[in-house]
Amino acid sequence: MQPFPHHYEVRAAAAVTGDVMLGGMKLPPLASGAPAEFGGAGDRWSPETLLVAAVADCFVLSFRVRAMMAKLPWTSLACDVVGTLDRVDNVTRFTEFHLRARLQVPDGTTEAQAQRVIEKAEEACLVANSLNAIVHLEGTVEVERTAA
């Protein structure tokens, strides 16, 4: 890992109508647009969906690191995130993120240890930690049982 601070650059470019094109160094271009809730077509990534995706992605990447550090064997992780956008004190902002993480671990893995790693990943998620919103985590561990 490189020393802090880290800097990330993205360019957004648009004409009067149409997609907003996002790009960054060594990254493929990404078309974005307004979500249906704000009058857009709803068929493009939007700032809102990108932010919720960033929370989900960061959680999964944080989990990978925490699982490696804990030497936790696992086979798959799915994380669904619902972000709530609301109006508070005349400001539109995300107020909550609900994370539902489903972890599959091989037979013989301690469910309690797996649950602790899920919780550590949530605590380590730098994107969620950078937001002024409540984060709710529901972690489920499924142990893959081998046939006897």
Contact map, one row per residue, 1 for C-alpha under 8 A:
1110000000000000000000000000000000000000000000000000000000000000000000000000000000000000000000000000000000000000000000000000000000000000000000000000
1111010000000000000000000000000000000000000000000000000000000000000000000000000000000000000000000000000000000000000000000000000000000000000000000000
1111110000000000000000000000000000000000000000000000000000000000000000000000000000000000000000000000000000000000000000000000000000000000000000000000
0111110000000000000000000000000000000000000000000000000000000000000000000000000000000000000000000000000000000000000000000000000000000000000000000000
0011111000000000000000000000000000000000000000000000000000000000000000000000000000000000000000000000000000000000000000000000000000000000000000000000
0111111100000000000000000000000000000000000000000000000000000000000000000000000000000000000000000000000000000000000000000000000000000000000000000000
0000111110000000000000000000000000000000000000000000000000000000000000000000000000000000000000000000000000000000000000000000000000000000000000000000
0000011111000000000000000000000000000000000000000000000000000000000000000000000000000000000000000000000000000000000000000000000000000000000000000000
0000001111100000000000011000000000000000000000000000000000000000000000000000000000000000000000000000000000000000000000000000000000000000000000000000
0000000111110000000001111000000000000000000000000000000000000000000000000000000000000000000000000000000000000000000000000000000000000000000000000000
0000000011111000000011110000000000000000000000000000000000000000000000000000000000000000000000000000000000000000000000000000000000000000000000000000
0000000001111100000111100000000000000000000000000000000000000000000000000000000000000000000000000000000000000000000000000000000000000000000000000000
0000000000111110000111000000000000000000000000000000000000000000000000000000000000000000000000000000000000000000000000000000000000000000000000000000
0000000000011111111110000000000000000000000000000000000000000000000000000000000000000000000000000000000000000000000000000000000000000000000000000000
0000000000001111111100000000000000000000000000000000000000000000000000000000000000000000000000000000000000000000000000000000000000000000000000000000
0000000000000111110000000000000000000000000000000000000000000000000000000000000000000000000000000000000000000000000000000000000000000000000000000000
0000000000000111111000000000000000000000000000000000000000000000000000000000000000000000000000000000000000000000000000000000000000000000000000000000
0000000000000111111100000000000010000000000000000000000000000000000000000000000000000000000000000000000000000000000000000000000000000000000000000000
0000000000000110111110000000001110000000000000000000000000000000000000000000000000000000000000000000000000000000000000000000000000000000000000000000
0000000000011110011111000000001110000000000000000000000000000000000000000000000000000000000000000000000000000000000000000000000000000000000000000000
0000000000111100001111100000111100000000000000000000000000000000000000000000000000000000000000000000000000000000000000000000000000000000000000000000
0000000001111000000111110000111100000000000000000000000000000000000000000000000000000000000000000000000000000000000000000000000000000000000000000000
0000000001110000000011111011110000000000000000000000000000000000000000000000000000000000000000000000000000000000000000000000000000000000000000000000
0000000011100000000001111111100000000000000000000000000000000000000000000000000000000000000000000000000000000000000000000000000000000000000000000000
0000000011000000000000111110000000000000000000000000000000000000000000000000000000000000000000000000000000000000000000000000000000000000000000000000
0000000000000000000000011111000000000000000000000000000000000000000000000000000000000000000000000000000000000000000000000000000000000000000000000000
0000000000000000000000111111100000000000000000000000000000000000000000000000000000000000000000000000000000000000000000000000000000000000000000000000
0000000000000000000000110111110000000000000000000000000000000000000000000000000000000000000000000000000000000000000000000000000000000000000000000000
0000000000000000000011110011111000000000000000000000000000000000000000000000000000000000000000000000000000000000000000000000000000000000000000000000
0000000000000000000011100001111100000000000000000000000000000000000000000000000000000000000000000000000000000000000000000000000000000000000000000000
0000000000000000001111000000111110000000000110000000000000000000000000000000000000000000000000000000000000000000000000000000000000000000000000000000
0000000000000000001111000000011111000000000111100000000000000000000000000000000000000000000000000000000000000000000000000000000000000000000000000000
0000000000000000011100000000001111100001111111100000000000000000000000000000000000000000000000000000000000000000000000000000000000000000000000000000
0000000000000000000000000000000111111111110111100000000000000000000000000000000000000000000000000000000000000000000000000000000000000000000000000000
0000000000000000000000000000000011111111111111010000000000000000000000000000000000000000000000000000000000000000000000000000000000000000000000000000
0000000000000000000000000000000001111111110000000000000000000000000000000000000000000000000000000000000000000000000000000000000000000000000000000000
0000000000000000000000000000000001111111010000000000000000000000000000000000000000000000000000000000000000000000000000000000000000000000000000000000
0000000000000000000000000000000001111111000000000000000000000000000000000000000000000000000000000000000000000000000000000000000000000000000000000000
0000000000000000000000000000000001111111100000000000000000000000000000000000000000000000000000000000000000000000000000000000000000000000000000000000
0000000000000000000000000000000011111111110000000000000000000000000000000000000000000000000000000000000000000000000000000000000000000000000000000000
0000000000000000000000000000000011110011111100000000000000000000000000000000000000000000000000000000000000000000000000000000000000000000000000000000
0000000000000000000000000000000011111001111110000000000000000000000000000000000000000000000000000000000000000000000000000000000000000000000000000000
0000000000000000000000000000000010100000111110000000000000000000000000000000000000000000000000000000000000000000000000000000000000000000000000000000
0000000000000000000000000000001111100000111111000000000000000000000000000000000000000000000000000000000000000000000000000000000000000000000000000000
0000000000000000000000000000001111100000011111111100000000000000000000000000000000000000000000000000000000000000000000000000000000000000000000000000
0000000000000000000000000000000111100000000111111100000000000000000000000000000000000000000000000000000000000000000000000000000000000000000000000000
0000000000000000000000000000000111000000000011111110000000000000000000000000000000000000000000000000000000000000000000000000000000000000000000000000
0000000000000000000000000000000000100000000011111111000000000000000000000000000000000000000000000000000000000000000000000000000000000000000000000000
0000000000000000000000000000000000000000000011111111100000000000000000000000000000000000000000000000000000000000000000000000000000000000000000000000
0000000000000000000000000000000000000000000011111111110000000000000000000000000000000000000000000000000000000000000000000000000000000000000000000000
0000000000000000000000000000000000000000000000111111111000000000000000000000000000000000000000000000000000000000000000000000000000000000000000000000
0000000000000000000000000000000000000000000000011111111100000000000000000000000011100000000000001000000000000000000000000000000000000000000000000000
0000000000000000000000000000000000000000000000001111111110000000000000000000000010000000000000000000000000000000000000000000000000000000000000000000
0000000000000000000000000000000000000000000000000111111111000000000000000000000000000000000000000000000000000000000000000000001000000000000000000000
0000000000000000000000000000000000000000000000000011111111100000000000000000000010000000000000000000000000000000000000000000101100000000000000000000
0000000000000000000000000000000000000000000000000001111111110000000000000000001110000000000000000010000000000000000000000000000000000000000000000000
0000000000000000000000000000000000000000000000000000111111111000000000000000000000000000000000000000000000000000000000000000000000000000000000000000
0000000000000000000000000000000000000000000000000000011111111100000000000000000000000000000000000000000000000000000000000000111000000000000000000000
0000000000000000000000000000000000000000000000000000001111111110000000000000001000000000000000000000000000000000000000001101100000000000000000000000
0000000000000000000000000000000000000000000000000000000111111111000000000000111000000000000000000000000000000000000000001000000000000000000000000000
0000000000000000000000000000000000000000000000000000000011111111100000000000000000000000000000000000000000000000000000000000000000000000000000000000
0000000000000000000000000000000000000000000000000000000001111111110000000000000000000000000000000000000000000000000000001101100000000000000000000000
0000000000000000000000000000000000000000000000000000000000111111111000000000000000000000000000000000000000000000000011011100000000000000000000000000
0000000000000000000000000000000000000000000000000000000000011111111100000000000000000000000000000000000000000000000000000000000000000000000000000000
0000000000000000000000000000000000000000000000000000000000001111111110000000000000000000000000000000000000000000000000000000000000000000000000000000
0000000000000000000000000000000000000000000000000000000000000111111111000000000000000000000000000000000000000000000010011000000000000000000000000000
0000000000000000000000000000000000000000000000000000000000000011111111111000000000000000000000000000000000000000000010000000000000000000000000000000
0000000000000000000000000000000000000000000000000000000000000001111111110000000000000000000000000000000000000000000000000000000000000000000000000000
0000000000000000000000000000000000000000000000000000000000000000111111110000000000000000000000000000000000000000000000000000000000000000000000000000
0000000000000000000000000000000000000000000000000000000000000000011111110000000000000000000000000000000000000000000010000000000000000000000000000000
0000000000000000000000000000000000000000000000000000000000000000001111111000000000000000000000000000000000000000000000000000000000000000000000000000
0000000000000000000000000000000000000000000000000000000000000000001111111100000000000000000000000000000000001000110000000000000000000000000000000000
0000000000000000000000000000000000000000000000000000000000000000001000111110000000000000000000000000000011001000000000000000000000000000000000000000
0000000000000000000000000000000000000000000000000000000000000000000000011111000000000000000000000000001111000000000000000000000000000000000000000000
0000000000000000000000000000000000000000000000000000000000000000000000001111100000000000000000000000001111000000000000000000000000000000000000000000
0000000000000000000000000000000000000000000000000000000000000000000000000111110000000000000000000000001110000000000000000000000000000000000000000000
0000000000000000000000000000000000000000000000000000000000010000000000000011111000000000000000000000111100000000000000000000000000000000000000000000
0000000000000000000000000000000000000000000000000000000000010000000000000001111100000000000000000000111000000000000000000000000000000000000000000000
0000000000000000000000000000000000000000000000000000000100110000000000000000111110000000000000000011110000000000000000000000000000000000000000000000
0000000000000000000000000000000000000000000000000000000100000000000000000000011111000000000000000011100000000000000000000000000000000000000000000000
0000000000000000000000000000000000000000000000000001101100000000000000000000001111100000000000001111000000000000000000000000000000000000000000000000
0000000000000000000000000000000000000000000000000001000000000000000000000000000111110000000000001110000000000000000000000000000000000000000000000000
0000000000000000000000000000000000000000000000000001000000000000000000000000000011111000000001111100000000000000000000000000000000000000000000000000
0000000000000000000000000000000000000000000000000000000000000000000000000000000001111100000001111000000000000000000000000000000000000000000000000000
0000000000000000000000000000000000000000000000000000000000000000000000000000000000111110000111110000000000000000000000000000000000000000000000000000
0000000000000000000000000000000000000000000000000000000000000000000000000000000000011111000111100000000000000000000000000000000000000000000000000000
0000000000000000000000000000000000000000000000000000000000000000000000000000000000001111111110000000000000000000000000000000000000000000000000000000
0000000000000000000000000000000000000000000000000000000000000000000000000000000000000111111110000000000000000000000000000000000000000000000000000000
0000000000000000000000000000000000000000000000000000000000000000000000000000000000000011111000000000000000000000000000000000000000000000000000000000
0000000000000000000000000000000000000000000000000000000000000000000000000000000000000011111100000000000000000000000000000000000000000000000000000000
0000000000000000000000000000000000000000000000000000000000000000000000000000000000000011111110000000000000000000000000000000000000000000000000000000
0000000000000000000000000000000000000000000000000000000000000000000000000000000000001111011111000000000000000000000000000000000000000000000000000000
0000000000000000000000000000000000000000000000000000000000000000000000000000000000001111001111100000000000000000000000000000000000000000000000000000
0000000000000000000000000000000000000000000000000000000000000000000000000000000000111100000111111000000000000000000000000000000000011000000000000000
0000000000000000000000000000000000000000000000000000000000000000000000000000000000111100000011111000000000000000000000000000000000011100000000000000
0000000000000000000000000000000000000000000000000000000000000000000000000000000000111000000001111100000000000000000000000000000000001111000000000000
0000000000000000000000000000000000000000000000000001000000000000000000000000000011110000000001111110000000000000000000000000000000001111000000000000
0000000000000000000000000000000000000000000000000000000000000000000000000000000011100000000000011111000000000000000000000000000000000011110000000000
0000000000000000000000000000000000000000000000000000000100000000000000000000001111000000000000001111100000000000000000000000000000000011110000000000
0000000000000000000000000000000000000000000000000000000000000000000000000000001110000000000000000111110000000000000000000000000000000000111100000000
0000000000000000000000000000000000000000000000000000000000000000000000000000111100000000000000000011111000000000000001000000000000000000111100000000
0000000000000000000000000000000000000000000000000000000000000000000000000000111000000000000000000001111100000000000000000000000000000000001111000000
0000000000000000000000000000000000000000000000000000000000000000000000000111110000000000000000000000111110000000000000000000000000000000001111000000
0000000000000000000000000000000000000000000000000000000000000000000000000111100000000000000000000000011111000000000000000000000000000000000011110000
0000000000000000000000000000000000000000000000000000000000000000000000001111000000000000000000000000001111101000010000000000000000000000000011110000
0000000000000000000000000000000000000000000000000000000000000000000000001110000000000000000000000000000111111000000000000000000000000000000000111000
0000000000000000000000000000000000000000000000000000000000000000000000000000000000000000000000000000000011111000000000000000000000000000000000111100
0000000000000000000000000000000000000000000000000000000000000000000000000000000000000000000000000000000001111100000000000000000000000000000000100000
0000000000000000000000000000000000000000000000000000000000000000000000011000000000000000000000000000000011111110110000000000000000000000000000100000
0000000000000000000000000000000000000000000000000000000000000000000000000000000000000000000000000000000000011111110000000000000000000000000000000000
0000000000000000000000000000000000000000000000000000000000000000000000000000000000000000000000000000000000001111111000000000000000000000000011100000
0000000000000000000000000000000000000000000000000000000000000000000000000000000000000000000000000000000000000111111100000000000000000000000000000000
0000000000000000000000000000000000000000000000000000000000000000000000010000000000000000000000000000000000001111111110000000000000000000000000000000
0000000000000000000000000000000000000000000000000000000000000000000000010000000000000000000000000000000010001111111111000000000000000000000010000000
0000000000000000000000000000000000000000000000000000000000000000000000000000000000000000000000000000000000000011111111100000000000000000001110000000
0000000000000000000000000000000000000000000000000000000000000000000000000000000000000000000000000000000000000001111111110000000000000000000000000000
0000000000000000000000000000000000000000000000000000000000000010011001000000000000000000000000000000000000000000111111111000000000000000000000000000
0000000000000000000000000000000000000000000000000000000000000010000000000000000000000000000000000000100000000000011111111100000000000000001000000000
0000000000000000000000000000000000000000000000000000000000000000000000000000000000000000000000000000000000000000001111111110000000000000101000000000
0000000000000000000000000000000000000000000000000000000000000010010000000000000000000000000000000000000000000000000111111111000000000000000000000000
0000000000000000000000000000000000000000000000000000000000110110010000000000000000000000000000000000000000000000000011111111100000000000000000000000
0000000000000000000000000000000000000000000000000000000000100110000000000000000000000000000000000000000000000000000001111111100000000000100000000000
0000000000000000000000000000000000000000000000000000000000000000000000000000000000000000000000000000000000000000000000111111100010000000000000000000
0000000000000000000000000000000000000000000000000000000000100100000000000000000000000000000000000000000000000000000000011111110010000000000000000000
0000000000000000000000000000000000000000000000000000001001100100000000000000000000000000000000000000000000000000000000001111111110000000000000000000
0000000000000000000000000000000000000000000000000000000001000000000000000000000000000000000000000000000000000000000000000001111111000000000000000000
0000000000000000000000000000000000000000000000000000011001000000000000000000000000000000000000000000000000000000000000000000111111100000000000000000
0000000000000000000000000000000000000000000000000000001000000000000000000000000000000000000000000000000000000000000000000000111111101010000000000000
0000000000000000000000000000000000000000000000000000000000000000000000000000000000000000000000000000000000000000000000000011111111110000000000000000
0000000000000000000000000000000000000000000000000000000000000000000000000000000000000000000000000000000000000000000000000000011111110000000000000000
0000000000000000000000000000000000000000000000000000000000000000000000000000000000000000000000000000000000000000000000000000001111111000000000000000
0000000000000000000000000000000000000000000000000000000000000000000000000000000000000000000001100000000000000000000000000000000011111100000000000000
0000000000000000000000000000000000000000000000000000000000000000000000000000000000000000000001111000000000000000000000000000000100111110000000000000
0000000000000000000000000000000000000000000000000000000000000000000000000000000000000000000000111000000000000000000000000000000000011111000000000000
0000000000000000000000000000000000000000000000000000000000000000000000000000000000000000000000011110000000000000000000000000000100001111100000000000
0000000000000000000000000000000000000000000000000000000000000000000000000000000000000000000000011110000000000000000000000000000000000111110000000000
0000000000000000000000000000000000000000000000000000000000000000000000000000000000000000000000000111100000000000000000100100000000000011111000000000
0000000000000000000000000000000000000000000000000000000000000000000000000000000000000000000000000111100000000000000000000000000000000001111100000000
0000000000000000000000000000000000000000000000000000000000000000000000000000000000000000000000000001111000000000001001100000000000000000111110000000
0000000000000000000000000000000000000000000000000000000000000000000000000000000000000000000000000001111000000000001000000000000000000000011111000000
0000000000000000000000000000000000000000000000000000000000000000000000000000000000000000000000000000011110000010011000000000000000000000001111100000
0000000000000000000000000000000000000000000000000000000000000000000000000000000000000000000000000000011110000010000000000000000000000000000111110000
0000000000000000000000000000000000000000000000000000000000000000000000000000000000000000000000000000000111111010000000000000000000000000000011111000
0000000000000000000000000000000000000000000000000000000000000000000000000000000000000000000000000000000111100000000000000000000000000000000001111100
0000000000000000000000000000000000000000000000000000000000000000000000000000000000000000000000000000000001100000000000000000000000000000000000111110
0000000000000000000000000000000000000000000000000000000000000000000000000000000000000000000000000000000000100000000000000000000000000000000000011111
0000000000000000000000000000000000000000000000000000000000000000000000000000000000000000000000000000000000000000000000000000000000000000000000001111
0000000000000000000000000000000000000000000000000000000000000000000000000000000000000000000000000000000000000000000000000000000000000000000000000111
